């Protein structure tokens, strides 16, 4: 039986994309829709926020059980959700539950800061991340060939540093804005405004990223 060499990498890439989409749906979109649906029905801010937390937590647990390994992102997400529940039970202030949004953004900011540091110390983060993507798309040999360009291609090195710096700067700036919004906005606006701001920032960043990779021939 003949095996399509592109089938496995393509299937792997589709799984990664699907997993990320599902994470956004269950941890961002569903809690937001549930919050505003319950608020429209007259439910208090505290219970509407707690409902979003209780809906998002089972998905994080399920991803760990499904993969049969401790995924760092799922573990961090679950930890934040559990912290939200504890804070919510200790206080009747609904903002104690809304703070979860700020902590989640802060973690994204830490990731952005790490990316910025990697531009100047060692090799840029996008080299590591790009190699992982290349392995999904091209297999181990294709990923190794892509990463090997770092040693021989000055334009490749410059491009990855610029791409990493832009990602790091946007993630860090987005985190700062996100945290400020969580602590200053009226509670009923936090979920909507922060979600729209996050999607807008990510859409612009990804669009630039795709354009820049193609322009500089950096695609993994």
C-alpha positions as CSV (number, residue, x, y, z in Angstrom):
1,X,0.0,0.0,0.0
2,X,1.4,3.4,-1.0
3,X,1.7,6.1,1.7
4,X,1.3,9.8,0.8
5,X,4.4,11.4,2.3
6,X,2.6,14.7,2.8
7,X,-0.4,13.1,4.5
8,X,1.1,12.5,7.9
9,X,2.7,16.1,8.2
10,X,-0.5,17.7,7.0
11,X,-2.6,15.6,9.4
12,X,-0.3,16.7,12.2
13,X,-0.6,20.3,11.3
14,X,-4.4,20.1,11.1
15,X,-4.4,18.5,14.6
16,X,-2.4,21.3,16.0
17,X,-4.6,24.0,14.4
18,X,-7.7,22.2,15.6
19,X,-6.4,21.9,19.2
20,X,-5.6,25.6,19.3
21,X,-9.0,26.5,17.9
22,X,-10.8,24.3,20.4
23,X,-8.8,25.8,23.3
24,X,-9.8,29.3,22.2
25,X,-13.5,28.2,21.9
26,X,-13.7,26.5,25.3
27,X,-11.5,28.9,27.3
28,X,-12.4,32.2,25.7
29,X,-15.5,32.2,23.5
30,X,-17.8,29.9,25.5
31,X,-17.1,31.6,28.9
32,X,-17.7,35.0,27.3
33,X,-21.0,33.9,25.7
34,X,-22.1,32.2,28.9
35,X,-21.3,35.3,30.9
36,X,-23.3,37.7,28.8
37,X,-26.1,35.2,28.4
38,X,-26.5,34.8,32.1
39,X,-26.2,38.6,32.7
40,X,-29.0,39.1,30.2
41,X,-31.1,36.6,32.1
42,X,-30.6,38.6,35.3
43,X,-27.9,36.5,36.9
44,X,-25.4,38.3,39.2
45,X,-21.9,39.2,38.0
46,X,-20.3,36.8,40.5
47,X,-22.3,33.7,39.3
48,X,-22.0,34.6,35.7
49,X,-18.2,34.8,36.0
50,X,-18.1,31.6,38.1
51,X,-20.1,29.8,35.5
52,X,-17.5,30.7,32.8
53,X,-14.7,29.3,35.1
54,X,-16.6,26.1,35.8
55,X,-17.2,25.6,32.1
56,X,-13.6,26.2,31.1
57,X,-12.0,23.9,33.8
58,X,-13.3,20.6,32.5
59,X,-11.9,21.2,29.1
60,X,-8.4,21.7,30.5
61,X,-8.8,18.5,32.6
62,X,-10.0,16.6,29.5
63,X,-7.0,17.7,27.4
64,X,-4.6,16.4,30.0
65,X,-6.5,13.1,30.2
66,X,-6.8,12.8,26.5
67,X,-3.2,13.3,25.8
68,X,-2.2,11.2,28.8
69,X,0.6,13.6,29.6
70,X,1.0,16.9,31.5
71,X,0.7,19.6,28.9
72,X,2.3,22.8,30.3
73,X,-0.3,25.1,28.8
74,X,-3.2,23.0,30.0
75,X,-1.7,22.7,33.5
76,X,-1.2,26.5,33.7
77,X,-4.7,27.1,32.5
78,X,-6.1,24.6,35.0
79,X,-4.1,26.2,37.8
80,X,-5.4,29.7,37.0
81,X,-9.0,28.4,36.8
82,X,-8.6,26.6,40.2
83,X,-7.1,29.8,41.7
84,X,-10.1,31.7,40.3
85,X,-12.5,29.3,42.1
86,X,-10.6,29.6,45.4
87,X,-10.5,33.4,45.2
88,X,-14.2,33.5,44.2
89,X,-15.2,31.4,47.2
90,X,-13.2,33.5,49.6
91,X,-14.6,36.8,48.3
92,X,-18.1,37.9,47.1
93,X,-16.4,40.6,45.0
94,X,-16.9,39.5,41.3
95,X,-13.7,41.3,40.3
96,X,-11.8,38.5,42.2
97,X,-13.1,36.2,39.4
98,X,-12.5,38.6,36.6
99,X,-8.8,38.9,37.7
100,X,-8.3,35.5,36.0
101,X,-8.3,37.4,32.7
102,X,-5.5,39.6,33.8
103,X,-3.4,36.7,35.1
104,X,-3.9,34.8,31.8
105,X,-2.7,37.9,29.9
106,X,0.3,38.3,32.2
107,X,1.5,34.8,31.3
108,X,1.3,35.8,27.7
109,X,3.4,38.8,28.5
110,X,6.0,36.6,30.2
111,X,6.2,34.5,27.1
112,X,6.6,37.7,25.0
113,X,9.4,38.9,27.4
114,X,11.1,35.5,26.9
115,X,10.9,35.9,23.1
116,X,12.5,39.4,23.4
117,X,15.3,38.2,25.6
118,X,15.9,35.3,23.1
119,X,16.6,37.8,20.3
120,X,19.7,39.0,22.2
121,X,20.7,35.9,24.2
122,X,21.3,32.7,22.4
123,X,19.0,31.9,19.4
124,X,15.6,33.5,18.8
125,X,12.5,31.7,20.0
126,X,11.1,31.6,16.5
127,X,13.9,29.2,15.5
128,X,12.8,26.7,18.1
129,X,9.1,27.2,17.4
130,X,9.6,27.2,13.7
131,X,11.5,23.9,13.8
132,X,8.6,22.3,15.7
133,X,6.2,23.5,13.0
134,X,8.6,22.4,10.3
135,X,8.7,18.9,11.8
136,X,5.0,18.7,11.8
137,X,4.8,19.8,8.1
138,X,8.0,18.2,6.7
139,X,9.1,15.6,9.1
140,X,12.4,15.4,11.1
141,X,14.7,15.7,8.0
142,X,12.8,18.7,6.6
143,X,12.9,20.4,10.0
144,X,16.6,19.8,10.4
145,X,17.2,21.2,6.9
146,X,15.1,24.3,7.7
147,X,16.9,24.9,11.0
148,X,20.3,24.4,9.4
149,X,19.9,27.6,7.4
150,X,20.7,29.4,10.7
151,X,24.3,28.5,10.3
152,X,24.7,29.5,6.7
153,X,22.1,32.2,5.8
154,X,22.6,35.7,7.3
155,X,19.2,36.9,5.9
156,X,17.5,33.9,7.6
157,X,19.1,34.8,11.0
158,X,18.1,38.5,10.6
159,X,14.6,37.6,9.6
160,X,14.0,35.3,12.5
161,X,15.3,37.8,15.0
162,X,13.0,40.5,13.6
163,X,10.0,38.1,13.6
164,X,10.7,37.0,17.2
165,X,11.2,40.6,18.3
166,X,7.8,41.7,16.8
167,X,6.0,38.7,18.4
168,X,7.6,39.4,21.8
169,X,6.9,43.1,21.7
170,X,3.2,42.7,20.7
171,X,2.6,39.9,23.3
172,X,4.2,42.0,26.0
173,X,2.3,45.2,25.1
174,X,-1.0,43.3,24.8
175,X,-0.5,41.8,28.3
176,X,0.1,45.2,29.8
177,X,-3.0,46.7,28.1
178,X,-5.0,43.6,29.1
179,X,-4.1,43.8,32.8
180,X,-4.8,47.5,32.9
181,X,-8.3,46.9,31.3
182,X,-9.1,44.1,33.8
183,X,-8.4,46.3,36.8
184,X,-10.0,49.5,35.5
185,X,-13.0,48.6,33.3
186,X,-16.5,48.0,34.7
187,X,-16.9,44.3,35.3
188,X,-19.6,43.8,32.7
189,X,-17.3,45.1,30.0
190,X,-14.1,43.2,30.9
191,X,-14.8,40.0,29.0
192,X,-16.1,41.7,25.8
193,X,-13.4,44.4,25.6
194,X,-10.4,42.2,26.5
195,X,-11.5,39.5,24.1
196,X,-12.0,41.8,21.2
197,X,-8.7,43.5,21.9
198,X,-6.9,40.1,22.1
199,X,-8.4,38.8,18.9
200,X,-7.7,42.1,17.1
201,X,-4.0,42.1,18.2
202,X,-3.6,38.4,17.3
203,X,-5.2,38.8,13.9
204,X,-2.9,41.7,13.0
205,X,0.1,39.9,14.4
206,X,-0.6,36.7,12.5
207,X,-1.3,38.5,9.3
208,X,2.0,40.4,9.5
209,X,3.8,37.2,10.5
210,X,2.5,35.3,7.4
211,X,3.3,38.2,5.1
212,X,6.8,38.6,6.6
213,X,7.7,34.9,6.4
214,X,6.7,34.8,2.8
215,X,8.5,38.0,2.0
216,X,11.8,36.9,3.6
217,X,11.5,33.2,2.6
218,X,11.4,32.0,6.2
219,X,8.4,29.6,6.1
220,X,9.0,26.5,8.1
